């Protein structure tokens, strides 16, 4: 986990040209967790300062985390229906509290969440809690996790076309 975390921080530093706090303060930690079928997957815990990386670099960090996952021989993250709906609720609640940069549809958020091979997670950043999808074991808190919302909405979904261009260059 330590080497995986360092690899992700280094890649994000490269993406942001070392001029933001995102690689140090925007990534809380990485963890290896278990899917419902017992296989193991990689979870990245993003924090609020990931915003300074910019949406495209946030999204690329998910791609880099997937490369790290493969190198570690880990399985893909398998989302449950409950987890997907929880993330949608959390993204919408975060938008009401802190405002996201890019508009996305519910379908885009759900589709992205169900197909991301790593789990985007984070430590709580807001006092507010989700109301409908609570006490999910893989999501250790009911409070809103700003970093996860930013990376999913503004980074991955909102900047999908720009991310693909950058990935193709890499």
Chimera marker file (.cmm) of the C-alpha trace (Angstrom):
<marker_set name="trace">
<marker id="1" x="0.000" y="0.000" z="0.000" r="1" g="1" b="0" radius="0.5"/>
<marker id="2" x="2.846" y="2.403" z="0.812" r="1" g="1" b="0" radius="0.5"/>
<marker id="3" x="4.458" y="2.039" z="-2.620" r="1" g="1" b="0" radius="0.5"/>
<marker id="4" x="1.065" y="2.307" z="-4.346" r="1" g="1" b="0" radius="0.5"/>
<marker id="5" x="0.335" y="5.527" z="-2.463" r="1" g="1" b="0" radius="0.5"/>
<marker id="6" x="3.733" y="6.982" z="-3.368" r="1" g="1" b="0" radius="0.5"/>
<marker id="7" x="3.238" y="6.040" z="-7.034" r="1" g="1" b="0" radius="0.5"/>
<marker id="8" x="-0.139" y="7.807" z="-7.132" r="1" g="1" b="0" radius="0.5"/>
<marker id="9" x="1.177" y="10.919" z="-5.387" r="1" g="1" b="0" radius="0.5"/>
<marker id="10" x="4.161" y="11.080" z="-7.757" r="1" g="1" b="0" radius="0.5"/>
<marker id="11" x="1.944" y="10.708" z="-10.835" r="1" g="1" b="0" radius="0.5"/>
<marker id="12" x="-0.380" y="13.449" z="-9.573" r="1" g="1" b="0" radius="0.5"/>
<marker id="13" x="2.622" y="15.688" z="-8.873" r="1" g="1" b="0" radius="0.5"/>
<marker id="14" x="3.711" y="15.198" z="-12.451" r="1" g="1" b="0" radius="0.5"/>
<marker id="15" x="0.206" y="15.944" z="-13.751" r="1" g="1" b="0" radius="0.5"/>
<marker id="16" x="-0.066" y="19.154" z="-11.724" r="1" g="1" b="0" radius="0.5"/>
<marker id="17" x="3.551" y="20.151" z="-12.443" r="1" g="1" b="0" radius="0.5"/>
<marker id="18" x="4.251" y="20.209" z="-8.711" r="1" g="1" b="0" radius="0.5"/>
<marker id="19" x="2.512" y="23.552" z="-8.142" r="1" g="1" b="0" radius="0.5"/>
<marker id="20" x="-0.520" y="22.478" z="-6.083" r="1" g="1" b="0" radius="0.5"/>
<marker id="21" x="-1.014" y="20.865" z="-2.698" r="1" g="1" b="0" radius="0.5"/>
<marker id="22" x="-3.183" y="18.146" z="-4.248" r="1" g="1" b="0" radius="0.5"/>
<marker id="23" x="-0.569" y="15.338" z="-4.337" r="1" g="1" b="0" radius="0.5"/>
<marker id="24" x="0.213" y="15.814" z="-0.641" r="1" g="1" b="0" radius="0.5"/>
<marker id="25" x="-3.069" y="16.960" z="0.871" r="1" g="1" b="0" radius="0.5"/>
<marker id="26" x="-5.585" y="15.780" z="-1.742" r="1" g="1" b="0" radius="0.5"/>
<marker id="27" x="-4.856" y="12.080" z="-1.358" r="1" g="1" b="0" radius="0.5"/>
<marker id="28" x="-5.494" y="10.866" z="2.153" r="1" g="1" b="0" radius="0.5"/>
<marker id="29" x="-4.455" y="7.257" z="1.725" r="1" g="1" b="0" radius="0.5"/>
<marker id="30" x="-4.916" y="4.093" z="-0.283" r="1" g="1" b="0" radius="0.5"/>
<marker id="31" x="-6.375" y="0.874" z="1.073" r="1" g="1" b="0" radius="0.5"/>
<marker id="32" x="-6.884" y="-2.661" z="-0.135" r="1" g="1" b="0" radius="0.5"/>
<marker id="33" x="-10.439" y="-3.756" z="0.612" r="1" g="1" b="0" radius="0.5"/>
<marker id="34" x="-12.628" y="-6.779" z="-0.154" r="1" g="1" b="0" radius="0.5"/>
<marker id="35" x="-15.445" y="-7.008" z="-2.697" r="1" g="1" b="0" radius="0.5"/>
<marker id="36" x="-18.679" y="-8.827" z="-1.902" r="1" g="1" b="0" radius="0.5"/>
<marker id="37" x="-17.253" y="-11.914" z="-3.679" r="1" g="1" b="0" radius="0.5"/>
<marker id="38" x="-14.141" y="-11.914" z="-1.477" r="1" g="1" b="0" radius="0.5"/>
<marker id="39" x="-11.745" y="-10.583" z="-4.136" r="1" g="1" b="0" radius="0.5"/>
<marker id="40" x="-9.583" y="-7.597" z="-3.234" r="1" g="1" b="0" radius="0.5"/>
<marker id="41" x="-9.694" y="-4.121" z="-4.787" r="1" g="1" b="0" radius="0.5"/>
<marker id="42" x="-7.962" y="-0.764" z="-4.412" r="1" g="1" b="0" radius="0.5"/>
<marker id="43" x="-9.671" y="2.184" z="-2.719" r="1" g="1" b="0" radius="0.5"/>
<marker id="44" x="-8.288" y="5.722" z="-2.974" r="1" g="1" b="0" radius="0.5"/>
<marker id="45" x="-9.260" y="8.154" z="-0.209" r="1" g="1" b="0" radius="0.5"/>
<marker id="46" x="-9.369" y="11.661" z="-1.662" r="1" g="1" b="0" radius="0.5"/>
<marker id="47" x="-9.585" y="14.819" z="0.470" r="1" g="1" b="0" radius="0.5"/>
<marker id="48" x="-11.017" y="18.256" z="-0.269" r="1" g="1" b="0" radius="0.5"/>
<marker id="49" x="-7.659" y="19.777" z="-1.375" r="1" g="1" b="0" radius="0.5"/>
<marker id="50" x="-7.781" y="17.507" z="-4.449" r="1" g="1" b="0" radius="0.5"/>
<marker id="51" x="-9.814" y="20.371" z="-5.958" r="1" g="1" b="0" radius="0.5"/>
<marker id="52" x="-6.570" y="22.288" z="-6.523" r="1" g="1" b="0" radius="0.5"/>
<marker id="53" x="-5.409" y="19.605" z="-8.963" r="1" g="1" b="0" radius="0.5"/>
<marker id="54" x="-8.127" y="20.563" z="-11.437" r="1" g="1" b="0" radius="0.5"/>
<marker id="55" x="-10.747" y="18.216" z="-12.836" r="1" g="1" b="0" radius="0.5"/>
<marker id="56" x="-8.671" y="16.652" z="-15.590" r="1" g="1" b="0" radius="0.5"/>
<marker id="57" x="-5.797" y="15.744" z="-13.274" r="1" g="1" b="0" radius="0.5"/>
<marker id="58" x="-8.290" y="14.405" z="-10.740" r="1" g="1" b="0" radius="0.5"/>
<marker id="59" x="-9.728" y="12.115" z="-13.390" r="1" g="1" b="0" radius="0.5"/>
<marker id="60" x="-6.317" y="11.024" z="-14.623" r="1" g="1" b="0" radius="0.5"/>
<marker id="61" x="-5.425" y="10.087" z="-11.036" r="1" g="1" b="0" radius="0.5"/>
<marker id="62" x="-8.220" y="7.496" z="-11.166" r="1" g="1" b="0" radius="0.5"/>
<marker id="63" x="-6.689" y="6.071" z="-14.354" r="1" g="1" b="0" radius="0.5"/>
<marker id="64" x="-3.265" y="5.948" z="-12.678" r="1" g="1" b="0" radius="0.5"/>
<marker id="65" x="-4.792" y="4.247" z="-9.631" r="1" g="1" b="0" radius="0.5"/>
<marker id="66" x="-6.217" y="1.605" z="-11.976" r="1" g="1" b="0" radius="0.5"/>
<marker id="67" x="-2.750" y="0.978" z="-13.448" r="1" g="1" b="0" radius="0.5"/>
<marker id="68" x="-1.441" y="0.599" z="-9.883" r="1" g="1" b="0" radius="0.5"/>
<marker id="69" x="-4.305" y="-1.801" z="-9.102" r="1" g="1" b="0" radius="0.5"/>
<marker id="70" x="-3.348" y="-3.971" z="-12.057" r="1" g="1" b="0" radius="0.5"/>
<marker id="71" x="0.333" y="-3.942" z="-11.071" r="1" g="1" b="0" radius="0.5"/>
<marker id="72" x="-0.636" y="-5.126" z="-7.597" r="1" g="1" b="0" radius="0.5"/>
<marker id="73" x="-2.696" y="-7.960" z="-9.097" r="1" g="1" b="0" radius="0.5"/>
<marker id="74" x="-5.903" y="-6.737" z="-7.486" r="1" g="1" b="0" radius="0.5"/>
<marker id="75" x="-9.409" y="-7.303" z="-8.827" r="1" g="1" b="0" radius="0.5"/>
<marker id="76" x="-11.711" y="-4.574" z="-10.050" r="1" g="1" b="0" radius="0.5"/>
<marker id="77" x="-13.967" y="-2.860" z="-7.539" r="1" g="1" b="0" radius="0.5"/>
<marker id="78" x="-17.462" y="-4.371" z="-7.764" r="1" g="1" b="0" radius="0.5"/>
<marker id="79" x="-20.068" y="-1.766" z="-6.863" r="1" g="1" b="0" radius="0.5"/>
<marker id="80" x="-23.306" y="-2.721" z="-5.190" r="1" g="1" b="0" radius="0.5"/>
<marker id="81" x="-26.598" y="-1.002" z="-6.060" r="1" g="1" b="0" radius="0.5"/>
<marker id="82" x="-26.623" y="0.507" z="-2.575" r="1" g="1" b="0" radius="0.5"/>
<marker id="83" x="-23.097" y="1.955" z="-2.990" r="1" g="1" b="0" radius="0.5"/>
<marker id="84" x="-23.945" y="3.478" z="-6.389" r="1" g="1" b="0" radius="0.5"/>
<marker id="85" x="-27.084" y="5.130" z="-5.032" r="1" g="1" b="0" radius="0.5"/>
<marker id="86" x="-25.185" y="6.343" z="-1.962" r="1" g="1" b="0" radius="0.5"/>
<marker id="87" x="-22.597" y="8.066" z="-4.161" r="1" g="1" b="0" radius="0.5"/>
<marker id="88" x="-25.304" y="9.717" z="-6.227" r="1" g="1" b="0" radius="0.5"/>
<marker id="89" x="-26.987" y="10.988" z="-3.061" r="1" g="1" b="0" radius="0.5"/>
<marker id="90" x="-23.655" y="12.169" z="-1.681" r="1" g="1" b="0" radius="0.5"/>
<marker id="91" x="-22.663" y="14.019" z="-4.885" r="1" g="1" b="0" radius="0.5"/>
<marker id="92" x="-26.020" y="15.817" z="-4.989" r="1" g="1" b="0" radius="0.5"/>
<marker id="93" x="-25.803" y="16.755" z="-1.304" r="1" g="1" b="0" radius="0.5"/>
<marker id="94" x="-22.223" y="18.016" z="-1.710" r="1" g="1" b="0" radius="0.5"/>
<marker id="95" x="-23.343" y="20.142" z="-4.660" r="1" g="1" b="0" radius="0.5"/>
<marker id="96" x="-26.002" y="21.812" z="-2.484" r="1" g="1" b="0" radius="0.5"/>
<marker id="97" x="-23.453" y="22.481" z="0.274" r="1" g="1" b="0" radius="0.5"/>
<marker id="98" x="-20.261" y="23.399" z="-1.601" r="1" g="1" b="0" radius="0.5"/>
<marker id="99" x="-21.167" y="23.586" z="-5.305" r="1" g="1" b="0" radius="0.5"/>
<marker id="100" x="-19.557" y="21.417" z="-7.925" r="1" g="1" b="0" radius="0.5"/>
<marker id="101" x="-18.075" y="22.975" z="-11.050" r="1" g="1" b="0" radius="0.5"/>
<marker id="102" x="-19.747" y="20.842" z="-13.697" r="1" g="1" b="0" radius="0.5"/>
<marker id="103" x="-23.341" y="19.703" z="-14.142" r="1" g="1" b="0" radius="0.5"/>
<marker id="104" x="-23.802" y="15.947" z="-14.520" r="1" g="1" b="0" radius="0.5"/>
<marker id="105" x="-26.853" y="13.736" z="-14.817" r="1" g="1" b="0" radius="0.5"/>
<marker id="106" x="-27.850" y="11.082" z="-12.311" r="1" g="1" b="0" radius="0.5"/>
<marker id="107" x="-27.398" y="8.466" z="-15.039" r="1" g="1" b="0" radius="0.5"/>
<marker id="108" x="-23.811" y="9.608" z="-15.723" r="1" g="1" b="0" radius="0.5"/>
<marker id="109" x="-22.884" y="9.407" z="-12.043" r="1" g="1" b="0" radius="0.5"/>
<marker id="110" x="-24.413" y="5.938" z="-11.612" r="1" g="1" b="0" radius="0.5"/>
<marker id="111" x="-22.857" y="4.656" z="-14.858" r="1" g="1" b="0" radius="0.5"/>
<marker id="112" x="-19.407" y="5.940" z="-13.912" r="1" g="1" b="0" radius="0.5"/>
<marker id="113" x="-19.609" y="4.566" z="-10.382" r="1" g="1" b="0" radius="0.5"/>
<marker id="114" x="-20.642" y="1.112" z="-11.579" r="1" g="1" b="0" radius="0.5"/>
<marker id="115" x="-17.749" y="0.965" z="-14.059" r="1" g="1" b="0" radius="0.5"/>
<marker id="116" x="-14.813" y="2.472" z="-12.139" r="1" g="1" b="0" radius="0.5"/>
<marker id="117" x="-12.295" y="-0.329" z="-11.449" r="1" g="1" b="0" radius="0.5"/>
<marker id="118" x="-11.114" y="1.283" z="-8.194" r="1" g="1" b="0" radius="0.5"/>
<marker id="119" x="-13.217" y="2.664" z="-5.368" r="1" g="1" b="0" radius="0.5"/>
<marker id="120" x="-13.190" y="6.438" z="-5.046" r="1" g="1" b="0" radius="0.5"/>
<marker id="121" x="-13.527" y="7.138" z="-1.346" r="1" g="1" b="0" radius="0.5"/>
<marker id="122" x="-12.488" y="9.715" z="1.186" r="1" g="1" b="0" radius="0.5"/>
<marker id="123" x="-12.643" y="10.881" z="4.732" r="1" g="1" b="0" radius="0.5"/>
<marker id="124" x="-15.584" y="13.081" z="5.742" r="1" g="1" b="0" radius="0.5"/>
<marker id="125" x="-15.190" y="16.773" z="4.968" r="1" g="1" b="0" radius="0.5"/>
<marker id="126" x="-18.657" y="18.162" z="5.774" r="1" g="1" b="0" radius="0.5"/>
<marker id="127" x="-20.920" y="18.077" z="8.832" r="1" g="1" b="0" radius="0.5"/>
<marker id="128" x="-23.925" y="17.036" z="6.762" r="1" g="1" b="0" radius="0.5"/>
<marker id="129" x="-24.843" y="13.361" z="6.481" r="1" g="1" b="0" radius="0.5"/>
<marker id="130" x="-26.590" y="11.398" z="3.765" r="1" g="1" b="0" radius="0.5"/>
<marker id="131" x="-30.174" y="10.509" z="4.549" r="1" g="1" b="0" radius="0.5"/>
<marker id="132" x="-31.160" y="7.505" z="2.465" r="1" g="1" b="0" radius="0.5"/>
<marker id="133" x="-28.136" y="5.285" z="2.031" r="1" g="1" b="0" radius="0.5"/>
<marker id="134" x="-26.543" y="5.081" z="5.449" r="1" g="1" b="0" radius="0.5"/>
<marker id="135" x="-24.293" y="2.687" z="7.365" r="1" g="1" b="0" radius="0.5"/>
<marker id="136" x="-22.697" y="1.065" z="4.325" r="1" g="1" b="0" radius="0.5"/>
<marker id="137" x="-19.705" y="-0.982" z="5.498" r="1" g="1" b="0" radius="0.5"/>
<marker id="138" x="-17.452" y="-0.085" z="2.543" r="1" g="1" b="0" radius="0.5"/>
<marker id="139" x="-18.138" y="3.629" z="3.109" r="1" g="1" b="0" radius="0.5"/>
<marker id="140" x="-16.970" y="4.159" z="6.650" r="1" g="1" b="0" radius="0.5"/>
<marker id="141" x="-18.986" y="7.305" z="7.359" r="1" g="1" b="0" radius="0.5"/>
<marker id="142" x="-22.437" y="8.755" z="6.756" r="1" g="1" b="0" radius="0.5"/>
<marker id="143" x="-20.958" y="12.249" z="6.437" r="1" g="1" b="0" radius="0.5"/>
<marker id="144" x="-20.279" y="13.809" z="3.047" r="1" g="1" b="0" radius="0.5"/>
<marker id="145" x="-16.824" y="13.076" z="1.621" r="1" g="1" b="0" radius="0.5"/>
<marker id="146" x="-15.947" y="16.121" z="-0.461" r="1" g="1" b="0" radius="0.5"/>
<marker id="147" x="-12.856" y="14.687" z="-2.113" r="1" g="1" b="0" radius="0.5"/>
<marker id="148" x="-14.723" y="11.651" z="-3.409" r="1" g="1" b="0" radius="0.5"/>
<marker id="149" x="-17.539" y="13.841" z="-4.754" r="1" g="1" b="0" radius="0.5"/>
<marker id="150" x="-15.109" y="16.198" z="-6.494" r="1" g="1" b="0" radius="0.5"/>
<marker id="151" x="-13.145" y="13.406" z="-8.169" r="1" g="1" b="0" radius="0.5"/>
<marker id="152" x="-16.250" y="11.530" z="-9.323" r="1" g="1" b="0" radius="0.5"/>
<marker id="153" x="-18.293" y="14.514" z="-10.546" r="1" g="1" b="0" radius="0.5"/>
<marker id="154" x="-15.828" y="17.198" z="-11.630" r="1" g="1" b="0" radius="0.5"/>
<marker id="155" x="-12.883" y="14.953" z="-12.357" r="1" g="1" b="0" radius="0.5"/>
<marker id="156" x="-14.099" y="11.735" z="-13.884" r="1" g="1" b="0" radius="0.5"/>
<marker id="157" x="-17.586" y="12.384" z="-15.275" r="1" g="1" b="0" radius="0.5"/>
<marker id="158" x="-17.358" y="16.097" z="-15.974" r="1" g="1" b="0" radius="0.5"/>
<marker id="159" x="-14.007" y="15.927" z="-17.736" r="1" g="1" b="0" radius="0.5"/>
<marker id="160" x="-14.318" y="12.521" z="-19.437" r="1" g="1" b="0" radius="0.5"/>
<marker id="161" x="-13.448" y="13.784" z="-22.933" r="1" g="1" b="0" radius="0.5"/>
<marker id="162" x="-10.404" y="15.740" z="-21.766" r="1" g="1" b="0" radius="0.5"/>
<marker id="163" x="-9.236" y="12.778" z="-19.689" r="1" g="1" b="0" radius="0.5"/>
<marker id="164" x="-9.401" y="10.457" z="-22.702" r="1" g="1" b="0" radius="0.5"/>
<marker id="165" x="-7.256" y="12.870" z="-24.722" r="1" g="1" b="0" radius="0.5"/>
<marker id="166" x="-4.680" y="13.029" z="-21.937" r="1" g="1" b="0" radius="0.5"/>
<marker id="167" x="-4.678" y="9.244" z="-21.452" r="1" g="1" b="0" radius="0.5"/>
<marker id="168" x="-4.211" y="8.679" z="-25.173" r="1" g="1" b="0" radius="0.5"/>
<marker id="169" x="-1.159" y="10.974" z="-25.031" r="1" g="1" b="0" radius="0.5"/>
<marker id="170" x="0.273" y="8.974" z="-22.151" r="1" g="1" b="0" radius="0.5"/>
<link id1="1" id2="2" r="1" g="1" b="0" radius="0.2"/>
<link id1="2" id2="3" r="1" g="1" b="0" radius="0.2"/>
<link id1="3" id2="4" r="1" g="1" b="0" radius="0.2"/>
<link id1="4" id2="5" r="1" g="1" b="0" radius="0.2"/>
<link id1="5" id2="6" r="1" g="1" b="0" radius="0.2"/>
<link id1="6" id2="7" r="1" g="1" b="0" radius="0.2"/>
<link id1="7" id2="8" r="1" g="1" b="0" radius="0.2"/>
<link id1="8" id2="9" r="1" g="1" b="0" radius="0.2"/>
<link id1="9" id2="10" r="1" g="1" b="0" radius="0.2"/>
<link id1="10" id2="11" r="1" g="1" b="0" radius="0.2"/>
<link id1="11" id2="12" r="1" g="1" b="0" radius="0.2"/>
<link id1="12" id2="13" r="1" g="1" b="0" radius="0.2"/>
<link id1="13" id2="14" r="1" g="1" b="0" radius="0.2"/>
<link id1="14" id2="15" r="1" g="1" b="0" radius="0.2"/>
<link id1="15" id2="16" r="1" g="1" b="0" radius="0.2"/>
<link id1="16" id2="17" r="1" g="1" b="0" radius="0.2"/>
<link id1="17" id2="18" r="1" g="1" b="0" radius="0.2"/>
<link id1="18" id2="19" r="1" g="1" b="0" radius="0.2"/>
<link id1="19" id2="20" r="1" g="1" b="0" radius="0.2"/>
<link id1="20" id2="21" r="1" g="1" b="0" radius="0.2"/>
<link id1="21" id2="22" r="1" g="1" b="0" radius="0.2"/>
<link id1="22" id2="23" r="1" g="1" b="0" radius="0.2"/>
<link id1="23" id2="24" r="1" g="1" b="0" radius="0.2"/>
<link id1="24" id2="25" r="1" g="1" b="0" radius="0.2"/>
<link id1="25" id2="26" r="1" g="1" b="0" radius="0.2"/>
<link id1="26" id2="27" r="1" g="1" b="0" radius="0.2"/>
<link id1="27" id2="28" r="1" g="1" b="0" radius="0.2"/>
<link id1="28" id2="29" r="1" g="1" b="0" radius="0.2"/>
<link id1="29" id2="30" r="1" g="1" b="0" radius="0.2"/>
<link id1="30" id2="31" r="1" g="1" b="0" radius="0.2"/>
<link id1="31" id2="32" r="1" g="1" b="0" radius="0.2"/>
<link id1="32" id2="33" r="1" g="1" b="0" radius="0.2"/>
<link id1="33" id2="34" r="1" g="1" b="0" radius="0.2"/>
<link id1="34" id2="35" r="1" g="1" b="0" radius="0.2"/>
<link id1="35" id2="36" r="1" g="1" b="0" radius="0.2"/>
<link id1="36" id2="37" r="1" g="1" b="0" radius="0.2"/>
<link id1="37" id2="38" r="1" g="1" b="0" radius="0.2"/>
<link id1="38" id2="39" r="1" g="1" b="0" radius="0.2"/>
<link id1="39" id2="40" r="1" g="1" b="0" radius="0.2"/>
<link id1="40" id2="41" r="1" g="1" b="0" radius="0.2"/>
<link id1="41" id2="42" r="1" g="1" b="0" radius="0.2"/>
<link id1="42" id2="43" r="1" g="1" b="0" radius="0.2"/>
<link id1="43" id2="44" r="1" g="1" b="0" radius="0.2"/>
<link id1="44" id2="45" r="1" g="1" b="0" radius="0.2"/>
<link id1="45" id2="46" r="1" g="1" b="0" radius="0.2"/>
<link id1="46" id2="47" r="1" g="1" b="0" radius="0.2"/>
<link id1="47" id2="48" r="1" g="1" b="0" radius="0.2"/>
<link id1="48" id2="49" r="1" g="1" b="0" radius="0.2"/>
<link id1="49" id2="50" r="1" g="1" b="0" radius="0.2"/>
<link id1="50" id2="51" r="1" g="1" b="0" radius="0.2"/>
<link id1="51" id2="52" r="1" g="1" b="0" radius="0.2"/>
<link id1="52" id2="53" r="1" g="1" b="0" radius="0.2"/>
<link id1="53" id2="54" r="1" g="1" b="0" radius="0.2"/>
<link id1="54" id2="55" r="1" g="1" b="0" radius="0.2"/>
<link id1="55" id2="56" r="1" g="1" b="0" radius="0.2"/>
<link id1="56" id2="57" r="1" g="1" b="0" radius="0.2"/>
<link id1="57" id2="58" r="1" g="1" b="0" radius="0.2"/>
<link id1="58" id2="59" r="1" g="1" b="0" radius="0.2"/>
<link id1="59" id2="60" r="1" g="1" b="0" radius="0.2"/>
<link id1="60" id2="61" r="1" g="1" b="0" radius="0.2"/>
<link id1="61" id2="62" r="1" g="1" b="0" radius="0.2"/>
<link id1="62" id2="63" r="1" g="1" b="0" radius="0.2"/>
<link id1="63" id2="64" r="1" g="1" b="0" radius="0.2"/>
<link id1="64" id2="65" r="1" g="1" b="0" radius="0.2"/>
<link id1="65" id2="66" r="1" g="1" b="0" radius="0.2"/>
<link id1="66" id2="67" r="1" g="1" b="0" radius="0.2"/>
<link id1="67" id2="68" r="1" g="1" b="0" radius="0.2"/>
<link id1="68" id2="69" r="1" g="1" b="0" radius="0.2"/>
<link id1="69" id2="70" r="1" g="1" b="0" radius="0.2"/>
<link id1="70" id2="71" r="1" g="1" b="0" radius="0.2"/>
<link id1="71" id2="72" r="1" g="1" b="0" radius="0.2"/>
<link id1="72" id2="73" r="1" g="1" b="0" radius="0.2"/>
<link id1="73" id2="74" r="1" g="1" b="0" radius="0.2"/>
<link id1="74" id2="75" r="1" g="1" b="0" radius="0.2"/>
<link id1="75" id2="76" r="1" g="1" b="0" radius="0.2"/>
<link id1="76" id2="77" r="1" g="1" b="0" radius="0.2"/>
<link id1="77" id2="78" r="1" g="1" b="0" radius="0.2"/>
<link id1="78" id2="79" r="1" g="1" b="0" radius="0.2"/>
<link id1="79" id2="80" r="1" g="1" b="0" radius="0.2"/>
<link id1="80" id2="81" r="1" g="1" b="0" radius="0.2"/>
<link id1="81" id2="82" r="1" g="1" b="0" radius="0.2"/>
<link id1="82" id2="83" r="1" g="1" b="0" radius="0.2"/>
<link id1="83" id2="84" r="1" g="1" b="0" radius="0.2"/>
<link id1="84" id2="85" r="1" g="1" b="0" radius="0.2"/>
<link id1="85" id2="86" r="1" g="1" b="0" radius="0.2"/>
<link id1="86" id2="87" r="1" g="1" b="0" radius="0.2"/>
<link id1="87" id2="88" r="1" g="1" b="0" radius="0.2"/>
<link id1="88" id2="89" r="1" g="1" b="0" radius="0.2"/>
<link id1="89" id2="90" r="1" g="1" b="0" radius="0.2"/>
<link id1="90" id2="91" r="1" g="1" b="0" radius="0.2"/>
<link id1="91" id2="92" r="1" g="1" b="0" radius="0.2"/>
<link id1="92" id2="93" r="1" g="1" b="0" radius="0.2"/>
<link id1="93" id2="94" r="1" g="1" b="0" radius="0.2"/>
<link id1="94" id2="95" r="1" g="1" b="0" radius="0.2"/>
<link id1="95" id2="96" r="1" g="1" b="0" radius="0.2"/>
<link id1="96" id2="97" r="1" g="1" b="0" radius="0.2"/>
<link id1="97" id2="98" r="1" g="1" b="0" radius="0.2"/>
<link id1="98" id2="99" r="1" g="1" b="0" radius="0.2"/>
<link id1="99" id2="100" r="1" g="1" b="0" radius="0.2"/>
<link id1="100" id2="101" r="1" g="1" b="0" radius="0.2"/>
<link id1="101" id2="102" r="1" g="1" b="0" radius="0.2"/>
<link id1="102" id2="103" r="1" g="1" b="0" radius="0.2"/>
<link id1="103" id2="104" r="1" g="1" b="0" radius="0.2"/>
<link id1="104" id2="105" r="1" g="1" b="0" radius="0.2"/>
<link id1="105" id2="106" r="1" g="1" b="0" radius="0.2"/>
<link id1="106" id2="107" r="1" g="1" b="0" radius="0.2"/>
<link id1="107" id2="108" r="1" g="1" b="0" radius="0.2"/>
<link id1="108" id2="109" r="1" g="1" b="0" radius="0.2"/>
<link id1="109" id2="110" r="1" g="1" b="0" radius="0.2"/>
<link id1="110" id2="111" r="1" g="1" b="0" radius="0.2"/>
<link id1="111" id2="112" r="1" g="1" b="0" radius="0.2"/>
<link id1="112" id2="113" r="1" g="1" b="0" radius="0.2"/>
<link id1="113" id2="114" r="1" g="1" b="0" radius="0.2"/>
<link id1="114" id2="115" r="1" g="1" b="0" radius="0.2"/>
<link id1="115" id2="116" r="1" g="1" b="0" radius="0.2"/>
<link id1="116" id2="117" r="1" g="1" b="0" radius="0.2"/>
<link id1="117" id2="118" r="1" g="1" b="0" radius="0.2"/>
<link id1="118" id2="119" r="1" g="1" b="0" radius="0.2"/>
<link id1="119" id2="120" r="1" g="1" b="0" radius="0.2"/>
<link id1="120" id2="121" r="1" g="1" b="0" radius="0.2"/>
<link id1="121" id2="122" r="1" g="1" b="0" radius="0.2"/>
<link id1="122" id2="123" r="1" g="1" b="0" radius="0.2"/>
<link id1="123" id2="124" r="1" g="1" b="0" radius="0.2"/>
<link id1="124" id2="125" r="1" g="1" b="0" radius="0.2"/>
<link id1="125" id2="126" r="1" g="1" b="0" radius="0.2"/>
<link id1="126" id2="127" r="1" g="1" b="0" radius="0.2"/>
<link id1="127" id2="128" r="1" g="1" b="0" radius="0.2"/>
<link id1="128" id2="129" r="1" g="1" b="0" radius="0.2"/>
<link id1="129" id2="130" r="1" g="1" b="0" radius="0.2"/>
<link id1="130" id2="131" r="1" g="1" b="0" radius="0.2"/>
<link id1="131" id2="132" r="1" g="1" b="0" radius="0.2"/>
<link id1="132" id2="133" r="1" g="1" b="0" radius="0.2"/>
<link id1="133" id2="134" r="1" g="1" b="0" radius="0.2"/>
<link id1="134" id2="135" r="1" g="1" b="0" radius="0.2"/>
<link id1="135" id2="136" r="1" g="1" b="0" radius="0.2"/>
<link id1="136" id2="137" r="1" g="1" b="0" radius="0.2"/>
<link id1="137" id2="138" r="1" g="1" b="0" radius="0.2"/>
<link id1="138" id2="139" r="1" g="1" b="0" radius="0.2"/>
<link id1="139" id2="140" r="1" g="1" b="0" radius="0.2"/>
<link id1="140" id2="141" r="1" g="1" b="0" radius="0.2"/>
<link id1="141" id2="142" r="1" g="1" b="0" radius="0.2"/>
<link id1="142" id2="143" r="1" g="1" b="0" radius="0.2"/>
<link id1="143" id2="144" r="1" g="1" b="0" radius="0.2"/>
<link id1="144" id2="145" r="1" g="1" b="0" radius="0.2"/>
<link id1="145" id2="146" r="1" g="1" b="0" radius="0.2"/>
<link id1="146" id2="147" r="1" g="1" b="0" radius="0.2"/>
<link id1="147" id2="148" r="1" g="1" b="0" radius="0.2"/>
<link id1="148" id2="149" r="1" g="1" b="0" radius="0.2"/>
<link id1="149" id2="150" r="1" g="1" b="0" radius="0.2"/>
<link id1="150" id2="151" r="1" g="1" b="0" radius="0.2"/>
<link id1="151" id2="152" r="1" g="1" b="0" radius="0.2"/>
<link id1="152" id2="153" r="1" g="1" b="0" radius="0.2"/>
<link id1="153" id2="154" r="1" g="1" b="0" radius="0.2"/>
<link id1="154" id2="155" r="1" g="1" b="0" radius="0.2"/>
<link id1="155" id2="156" r="1" g="1" b="0" radius="0.2"/>
<link id1="156" id2="157" r="1" g="1" b="0" radius="0.2"/>
<link id1="157" id2="158" r="1" g="1" b="0" radius="0.2"/>
<link id1="158" id2="159" r="1" g="1" b="0" radius="0.2"/>
<link id1="159" id2="160" r="1" g="1" b="0" radius="0.2"/>
<link id1="160" id2="161" r="1" g="1" b="0" radius="0.2"/>
<link id1="161" id2="162" r="1" g="1" b="0" radius="0.2"/>
<link id1="162" id2="163" r="1" g="1" b="0" radius="0.2"/>
<link id1="163" id2="164" r="1" g="1" b="0" radius="0.2"/>
<link id1="164" id2="165" r="1" g="1" b="0" radius="0.2"/>
<link id1="165" id2="166" r="1" g="1" b="0" radius="0.2"/>
<link id1="166" id2="167" r="1" g="1" b="0" radius="0.2"/>
<link id1="167" id2="168" r="1" g="1" b="0" radius="0.2"/>
<link id1="168" id2="169" r="1" g="1" b="0" radius="0.2"/>
<link id1="169" id2="170" r="1" g="1" b="0" radius="0.2"/>
</marker_set>
